[in-house]
Amino acid sequence: MKFKTILFKGNDNELFKVAGKIREEVFLVEQGFSTEYDDIDKIAYHFIVYDGEKPIATARLYGNENPYHIGRVAVIREYRGKRIGAYVMNEVEKFAKEQGISSLVLSAQVRASDFYRKCGYKEFGNEYMDEFCPHIDMMKVL
């Protein structure tokens, strides 16, 4: 499989609809969250990973000083277990380094924290609930 990553900023374009479709499928339909969009989408960098012409994963990056925040990391069901999550994380981290960003934080679903640990993130703070789902903050120095 050969992948390409598209990067864009903000939520006022057609590409955001593509990223949104992935996020809605993963977070609203599959996982049952009730809210998906927020004001951060207006200012964030968004990443879409494609397999050929098919959009298969997304993430966003935002902030104005270190650490920046990664969020909304989502991979469509049929591509899970194929290292696409690690690929998208690597793409975000590569871009962050190019921008001079030295550290990243994220709010991980506790059930996904092992994945982020394997990507080099370390937990900090206490678990908390986001809607009905336990989360933990994690950080990585680039």
ROPAFI-224253 format. One record per atom (N, C-alpha, C): residue in three letters; chain; atom name; y, x, z negated. Coordinates in steps of 0.02 Angstrom, whole numbers, plus 50000, padded with zeros to 5 digits. Each point is the difference from the previous one (the first is absolute). Example, Ala and Ser with C-alpha at 12.3 -4.5 7.8 and 13.67 -1.06 7.14 Angstrom:
# ROPAFI-224253
ALA,A,N,49716,50660,49610 $
ALA,A,CA,50059,49955,50000 $
ALA,A,C,50060,50045,50000 $
SER,A,N,50053,49982,50036 $
SER,A,CA,50059,50042,49997 $
SER,A,C,50055,49961,49963 $
//
This chain:
# ROPAFI-224253
MET,A,N,49941,50042,50000 $
MET,A,CA,50059,49958,50000 $
MET,A,C,50062,50044,50000 $
LYS,A,N,50046,49982,50042 $
LYS,A,CA,50064,50035,50002 $
LYS,A,C,50055,49951,49981 $
PHE,A,N,50039,50019,49951 $
PHE,A,CA,50051,49955,49973 $
PHE,A,C,50070,50025,50016 $
LYS,A,N,50046,49953,50003 $
LYS,A,CA,50071,50017,50006 $
LYS,A,C,50037,49962,49946 $
THR,A,N,50054,50029,49977 $
THR,A,CA,50041,49970,49948 $
THR,A,C,50070,49987,50027 $
ILE,A,N,50023,49940,49990 $
ILE,A,CA,50068,49981,50018 $
ILE,A,C,50040,49994,49935 $
LEU,A,N,50059,50029,50000 $
LEU,A,CA,50045,49999,49943 $
LEU,A,C,50064,49964,50019 $
PHE,A,N,50024,49957,49956 $
PHE,A,CA,50064,49967,50012 $
PHE,A,C,50032,49983,49933 $
LYS,A,N,50063,49983,50001 $
LYS,A,CA,50036,49985,49938 $
LYS,A,C,50025,49928,50003 $
GLY,A,N,49995,49965,49943 $
GLY,A,CA,50027,49933,49995 $
GLY,A,C,49951,49946,50022 $
ASN,A,N,50023,49938,49993 $
ASN,A,CA,49956,49944,50014 $
ASN,A,C,50028,49953,50054 $
ASP,A,N,50046,50024,50040 $
ASP,A,CA,50032,49956,50049 $
ASP,A,C,49979,50017,50071 $
ASN,A,N,49935,50012,50010 $
ASN,A,CA,49975,50015,50066 $
ASN,A,C,49929,49974,50009 $
GLU,A,N,49976,50003,50061 $
GLU,A,CA,49933,49973,50015 $
GLU,A,C,49944,50040,49966 $
LEU,A,N,50011,50064,49990 $
LEU,A,CA,49948,50040,49967 $
LEU,A,C,49988,49977,49929 $
PHE,A,N,50053,49976,49966 $
PHE,A,CA,49990,49977,49932 $
PHE,A,C,49953,49939,49999 $
LYS,A,N,50001,49960,50052 $
LYS,A,CA,49954,49943,50003 $
LYS,A,C,49928,50024,50005 $
VAL,A,N,49989,50055,50035 $
VAL,A,CA,49933,50029,50005 $
VAL,A,C,49976,50024,49932 $
ALA,A,N,50043,50038,49966 $
ALA,A,CA,49982,50024,49933 $
ALA,A,C,49990,49941,49953 $
GLY,A,N,50044,49949,50006 $
GLY,A,CA,49995,49941,49957 $
GLY,A,C,49935,49963,50009 $
LYS,A,N,49975,49997,50060 $
LYS,A,CA,49937,49965,50012 $
LYS,A,C,49942,50035,49963 $
ILE,A,N,50000,50066,50001 $
ILE,A,CA,49949,50038,49963 $
ILE,A,C,50007,49986,49926 $
ARG,A,N,50061,50006,49974 $
ARG,A,CA,50012,49989,49929 $
ARG,A,C,49980,49929,49978 $
GLU,A,N,50019,49951,50040 $
GLU,A,CA,49982,49931,49983 $
GLU,A,C,49925,49991,49997 $
GLU,A,N,49965,50027,50050 $
GLU,A,CA,49927,49993,50001 $
GLU,A,C,49968,50031,49938 $
VAL,A,N,50021,50061,49983 $
VAL,A,CA,49970,50036,49944 $
VAL,A,C,50021,49971,49933 $
PHE,A,N,50066,49994,49989 $
PHE,A,CA,50024,49982,49934 $
PHE,A,C,50002,49925,49986 $
LEU,A,N,50019,49960,50048 $
LEU,A,CA,50004,49928,49988 $
LEU,A,C,49933,49965,50012 $
VAL,A,N,49971,50009,50059 $
VAL,A,CA,49938,49965,50017 $
VAL,A,C,49941,50028,49961 $
GLU,A,N,49987,50065,50005 $
GLU,A,CA,49940,50028,49968 $
GLU,A,C,50006,50005,49924 $
GLN,A,N,50057,50025,49976 $
GLN,A,CA,50005,50014,49929 $
GLN,A,C,50034,49944,49960 $
GLY,A,N,50031,49953,50032 $
GLY,A,CA,50027,49942,49966 $
GLY,A,C,50068,50008,49966 $
PHE,A,N,50037,50053,50017 $
PHE,A,CA,50068,50006,49973 $
PHE,A,C,50043,49945,50030 $
SER,A,N,50053,49981,49964 $
SER,A,CA,50041,49945,50023 $
SER,A,C,50065,50023,50033 $
THR,A,N,50021,50062,49987 $
THR,A,CA,50061,50026,50031 $
THR,A,C,49985,50066,50033 $
GLU,A,N,50030,50010,50057 $
GLU,A,CA,49988,50063,50036 $
GLU,A,C,50064,50035,50021 $
TYR,A,N,50052,49965,50014 $
TYR,A,CA,50061,50032,50026 $
TYR,A,C,50053,50002,49946 $
ASP,A,N,50043,50051,50005 $
ASP,A,CA,50055,50007,49952 $
ASP,A,C,50057,50036,50034 $
ASP,A,N,50054,50010,49964 $
ASP,A,CA,50059,50033,50028 $
ASP,A,C,49988,50073,50018 $
ILE,A,N,49949,50030,49970 $
ILE,A,CA,49985,50070,50016 $
ILE,A,C,49982,50008,50074 $
ASP,A,N,49970,49949,50029 $
ASP,A,CA,49981,50004,50071 $
ASP,A,C,50060,50016,50044 $
LYS,A,N,50059,49979,49981 $
LYS,A,CA,50061,50011,50040 $
LYS,A,C,50018,50074,50004 $
ILE,A,N,49985,50038,49947 $
ILE,A,CA,50022,50069,49996 $
ILE,A,C,49943,50051,50008 $
ALA,A,N,49938,49976,50000 $
ALA,A,CA,49942,50046,50000 $
ALA,A,C,49985,50026,50070 $
TYR,A,N,49967,50058,50000 $
TYR,A,CA,49966,50025,50060 $
TYR,A,C,49932,49966,50000 $
HIS,A,N,49979,49976,50058 $
HIS,A,CA,49936,49967,50007 $
HIS,A,C,49957,50039,50050 $
PHE,A,N,49936,50003,49985 $
PHE,A,CA,49952,50036,50041 $
PHE,A,C,49947,49951,50024 $
ILE,A,N,49983,50003,50063 $
ILE,A,CA,49943,49961,50026 $
ILE,A,C,49954,50049,50034 $
VAL,A,N,49936,49998,49982 $
VAL,A,CA,49949,50041,50033 $
VAL,A,C,49964,49956,50050 $
TYR,A,N,49992,50028,50061 $
TYR,A,CA,49966,49965,50054 $
TYR,A,C,49937,50037,50019 $
ASP,A,N,49949,49962,50016 $
ASP,A,CA,49940,50025,50034 $
ASP,A,C,50007,49975,50072 $
GLY,A,N,50022,50044,50044 $
GLY,A,CA,50017,49977,50067 $
GLY,A,C,50061,49955,49996 $
GLU,A,N,49992,49938,50021 $
GLU,A,CA,50055,49951,49997 $
GLU,A,C,49994,49954,49940 $
LYS,A,N,49948,50009,49960 $
LYS,A,CA,49986,49955,49944 $
LYS,A,C,50032,50026,49935 $
PRO,A,N,50045,49961,49969 $
PRO,A,CA,50028,50020,49935 $
PRO,A,C,49947,49991,49946 $
ILE,A,N,49988,50054,49961 $
ILE,A,CA,49945,49998,49952 $
ILE,A,C,50020,50015,49928 $
ALA,A,N,50060,50028,49989 $
ALA,A,CA,50021,50018,49932 $
ALA,A,C,50076,50005,49998 $
THR,A,N,50026,49995,49939 $
THR,A,CA,50072,50005,49990 $
THR,A,C,50015,50026,49930 $
ALA,A,N,50060,50023,49992 $
ALA,A,CA,50027,50022,49935 $
ALA,A,C,50075,50002,50006 $
ARG,A,N,50034,50004,49942 $
ARG,A,CA,50072,50009,50001 $
ARG,A,C,50020,50054,49951 $
LEU,A,N,50059,50029,50013 $
LEU,A,CA,50028,50054,49958 $
LEU,A,C,50073,49985,49990 $
TYR,A,N,50022,50005,49937 $
TYR,A,CA,50071,49986,49986 $
TYR,A,C,50024,50039,49940 $
GLY,A,N,50065,50006,49996 $
GLY,A,CA,50033,50034,49944 $
GLY,A,C,50063,50034,50024 $
ASN,A,N,50038,50026,49953 $
ASN,A,CA,50059,50039,50019 $
ASN,A,C,50005,50065,49960 $
GLU,A,N,49952,50012,49958 $
GLU,A,CA,49993,50065,49966 $
GLU,A,C,49928,50007,49977 $
ASN,A,N,49980,50061,49987 $
ASN,A,CA,49931,50012,49978 $
ASN,A,C,49988,49968,49932 $
PRO,A,N,49942,49972,49989 $
PRO,A,CA,49947,49989,50049 $
PRO,A,C,50014,49938,50043 $
TYR,A,N,49975,50003,50061 $
TYR,A,CA,50001,49942,50044 $
TYR,A,C,49938,49957,49984 $
HIS,A,N,50001,49939,50023 $
HIS,A,CA,49946,49953,49985 $
HIS,A,C,49960,49982,50063 $
ILE,A,N,49935,50003,49993 $
ILE,A,CA,49955,49975,50053 $
ILE,A,C,49977,49931,49978 $
GLY,A,N,49996,49954,50047 $
GLY,A,CA,49975,49934,49983 $
GLY,A,C,49969,49965,50060 $
ARG,A,N,49971,49944,49985 $
ARG,A,CA,49971,49955,50051 $
ARG,A,C,49951,50037,50046 $
VAL,A,N,49960,50044,49971 $
VAL,A,CA,49949,50035,50039 $
VAL,A,C,49944,49950,50013 $
ALA,A,N,49986,49987,50064 $
ALA,A,CA,49950,49950,50017 $
ALA,A,C,49963,50021,50063 $
VAL,A,N,49934,49991,49999 $
VAL,A,CA,49956,50014,50057 $
VAL,A,C,49961,49937,50014 $
ILE,A,N,49997,49980,50064 $
ILE,A,CA,49962,49939,50016 $
ILE,A,C,49926,50011,49984 $
ARG,A,N,49968,49945,49983 $
ARG,A,CA,49931,50002,49973 $
ARG,A,C,49951,50041,50042 $
GLU,A,N,50000,49990,50065 $
GLU,A,CA,49949,50033,50041 $
GLU,A,C,50009,50076,50003 $
TYR,A,N,50056,50026,49978 $
TYR,A,CA,50013,50073,50001 $
TYR,A,C,49994,50032,49931 $
ARG,A,N,49985,49962,49950 $
ARG,A,CA,49992,50029,49933 $
ARG,A,C,49937,50041,49996 $
GLY,A,N,50002,50052,49960 $
GLY,A,CA,49943,50045,49993 $
GLY,A,C,49995,50051,50056 $
LYS,A,N,50052,50005,50041 $
LYS,A,CA,50000,50046,50057 $
LYS,A,C,50056,50052,49993 $
ARG,A,N,50025,50008,49940 $
ARG,A,CA,50051,50050,49983 $
ARG,A,C,50069,49984,50031 $
ILE,A,N,50011,49938,50018 $
ILE,A,CA,50065,49980,50028 $
ILE,A,C,50052,49999,49945 $
GLY,A,N,49981,49979,49940 $
GLY,A,CA,50047,50001,49943 $
GLY,A,C,50025,50071,49987 $
ALA,A,N,49955,50048,50001 $
ALA,A,CA,50019,50070,49990 $
ALA,A,C,50044,50023,50058 $
TYR,A,N,49985,49977,50060 $
TYR,A,CA,50040,50019,50058 $
TYR,A,C,50072,49975,49992 $
VAL,A,N,50008,49936,49983 $
VAL,A,CA,50068,49973,49993 $
VAL,A,C,50037,50034,49943 $
MET,A,N,49966,50015,49944 $
MET,A,CA,50033,50036,49945 $
MET,A,C,50023,50068,50023 $
ASN,A,N,49958,50034,50039 $
ASN,A,CA,50019,50066,50026 $
ASN,A,C,50061,49995,50046 $
GLU,A,N,50003,49949,50041 $
GLU,A,CA,50057,49990,50045 $
GLU,A,C,50064,49989,49960 $
VAL,A,N,49996,49959,49948 $
VAL,A,CA,50060,49988,49958 $
VAL,A,C,50021,50064,49966 $
GLU,A,N,49952,50037,49972 $
GLU,A,CA,50016,50062,49964 $
GLU,A,C,50029,50052,50048 $
LYS,A,N,49973,50005,50059 $
LYS,A,CA,50026,50048,50049 $
LYS,A,C,50073,49984,50017 $
PHE,A,N,50015,49937,50012 $
PHE,A,CA,50069,49980,50014 $
PHE,A,C,50045,50014,49940 $
ALA,A,N,49975,49984,49940 $
ALA,A,CA,50040,50012,49939 $
ALA,A,C,50018,50074,49993 $
LYS,A,N,49952,50044,50011 $
LYS,A,CA,50013,50072,49996 $
LYS,A,C,50053,50020,50051 $
GLU,A,N,49995,49973,50061 $
GLU,A,CA,50049,50017,50053 $
GLU,A,C,50070,49978,49979 $
GLN,A,N,50006,49948,49959 $
GLN,A,CA,50064,49975,49977 $
GLN,A,C,50025,50036,49937 $
GLY,A,N,49961,50048,49974 $
GLY,A,CA,50019,50037,49940 $
GLY,A,C,49983,49964,49936 $
ILE,A,N,49958,49950,50004 $
ILE,A,CA,49978,49963,49941 $
ILE,A,C,49947,50042,49965 $
SER,A,N,50006,50009,49935 $
SER,A,CA,49955,50045,49965 $
SER,A,C,49948,49965,49956 $
SER,A,N,50009,49935,49989 $
SER,A,CA,49950,49963,49960 $
SER,A,C,50000,49927,50020 $
LEU,A,N,49941,49969,49991 $
LEU,A,CA,49990,49931,50018 $
LEU,A,C,49968,49963,49941 $
VAL,A,N,50018,49937,49992 $
VAL,A,CA,49969,49957,49950 $
VAL,A,C,49976,49937,50036 $
LEU,A,N,49952,49967,49968 $
LEU,A,CA,49976,49937,50026 $
LEU,A,C,49972,49958,49943 $
SER,A,N,49997,49936,50011 $
SER,A,CA,49971,49953,49953 $
SER,A,C,49932,49981,50028 $
ALA,A,N,49947,50027,49971 $
ALA,A,CA,49933,49990,50026 $
ALA,A,C,49965,49942,49966 $
GLN,A,N,49966,49960,50040 $
GLN,A,CA,49954,49953,49969 $
GLN,A,C,49948,50043,49964 $
VAL,A,N,49984,49982,49939 $
VAL,A,CA,49953,50041,49961 $
VAL,A,C,49935,50010,50038 $
ARG,A,N,49977,49949,50034 $
ARG,A,CA,49938,50006,50038 $
ARG,A,C,50005,50050,50057 $
ALA,A,N,50060,50018,50022 $
ALA,A,CA,50010,50049,50054 $
ALA,A,C,50022,50068,49974 $
SER,A,N,50005,50008,49934 $
SER,A,CA,50027,50062,49972 $
SER,A,C,49956,50061,50016 $
ASP,A,N,49934,49991,50006 $
ASP,A,CA,49957,50056,50019 $
ASP,A,C,50018,50027,50069 $
PHE,A,N,50015,49955,50046 $
PHE,A,CA,50021,50021,50067 $
PHE,A,C,50062,50044,49996 $
TYR,A,N,50050,49977,49961 $
TYR,A,CA,50062,50039,49995 $
TYR,A,C,49989,50066,49963 $
ARG,A,N,49955,50001,49951 $
ARG,A,CA,49984,50063,49966 $
ARG,A,C,49972,50050,50051 $
LYS,A,N,49956,49976,50044 $
LYS,A,CA,49972,50044,50052 $
LYS,A,C,50053,50025,50048 $
CYS,A,N,50055,49964,50006 $
CYS,A,CA,50057,50021,50042 $
CYS,A,C,50047,50046,49961 $
GLY,A,N,49985,50015,49937 $
GLY,A,CA,50040,50047,49961 $
GLY,A,C,50050,49969,49952 $
TYR,A,N,49997,49934,49990 $
TYR,A,CA,50047,49967,49955 $
TYR,A,C,49972,49998,49929 $
LYS,A,N,50045,50003,49952 $
LYS,A,CA,49981,50000,49929 $
LYS,A,C,50033,49940,49966 $
GLU,A,N,49962,49968,49957 $
GLU,A,CA,50024,49941,49964 $
GLU,A,C,50051,50020,49947 $
PHE,A,N,50048,49955,49988 $
PHE,A,CA,50045,50008,49943 $
PHE,A,C,50020,49931,49975 $
GLY,A,N,50015,49996,49937 $
GLY,A,CA,50019,49936,49970 $
GLY,A,C,49940,49957,49985 $
ASN,A,N,50014,49938,49984 $
ASN,A,CA,49948,49952,49982 $
ASN,A,C,49987,49951,50057 $
GLU,A,N,49941,49971,49999 $
GLU,A,CA,49984,49948,50047 $
GLU,A,C,50047,49940,49989 $
TYR,A,N,50014,49964,50053 $
TYR,A,CA,50041,49940,49996 $
TYR,A,C,49975,49951,50053 $
MET,A,N,50021,49938,49993 $
MET,A,CA,49979,49948,50047 $
MET,A,C,50054,49990,50053 $
ASP,A,N,49978,49995,50062 $
ASP,A,CA,50043,49979,50056 $
ASP,A,C,49965,49936,50025 $
GLU,A,N,50033,49943,49990 $
GLU,A,CA,49969,49935,50007 $
GLU,A,C,49938,50001,49956 $
PHE,A,N,49941,49993,50027 $
PHE,A,CA,49937,49995,49962 $
PHE,A,C,49961,50065,49999 $
CYS,A,N,50027,50053,50030 $
CYS,A,CA,49962,50061,50014 $
CYS,A,C,50024,50059,49960 $
PRO,A,N,49955,50034,49962 $
PRO,A,CA,50021,50059,49963 $
PRO,A,C,50019,50058,50047 $
HIS,A,N,50055,50033,49983 $
HIS,A,CA,50028,50057,50037 $
HIS,A,C,50012,50058,49953 $
ILE,A,N,50005,50059,50030 $
ILE,A,CA,50018,50061,49963 $
ILE,A,C,50046,50042,50045 $
ASP,A,N,50052,50030,49971 $
ASP,A,CA,50043,50044,50039 $
ASP,A,C,49966,50068,50009 $
MET,A,N,50010,50029,50058 $
MET,A,CA,49971,50064,50017 $
MET,A,C,50052,50043,50036 $
MET,A,N,49993,50066,49994 $
MET,A,CA,50049,50046,50029 $
MET,A,C,49965,50060,50031 $
LYS,A,N,50033,50027,50052 $
LYS,A,CA,49977,50062,50031 $
LYS,A,C,50059,50044,50016 $
VAL,A,N,49995,50063,49982 $
VAL,A,CA,50051,50049,50020 $
VAL,A,C,49976,50029,50066 $
LEU,A,N,50045,50001,50049 $
LEU,A,CA,49982,50024,50067 $
LEU,A,C,50006,50075,50006 $
//
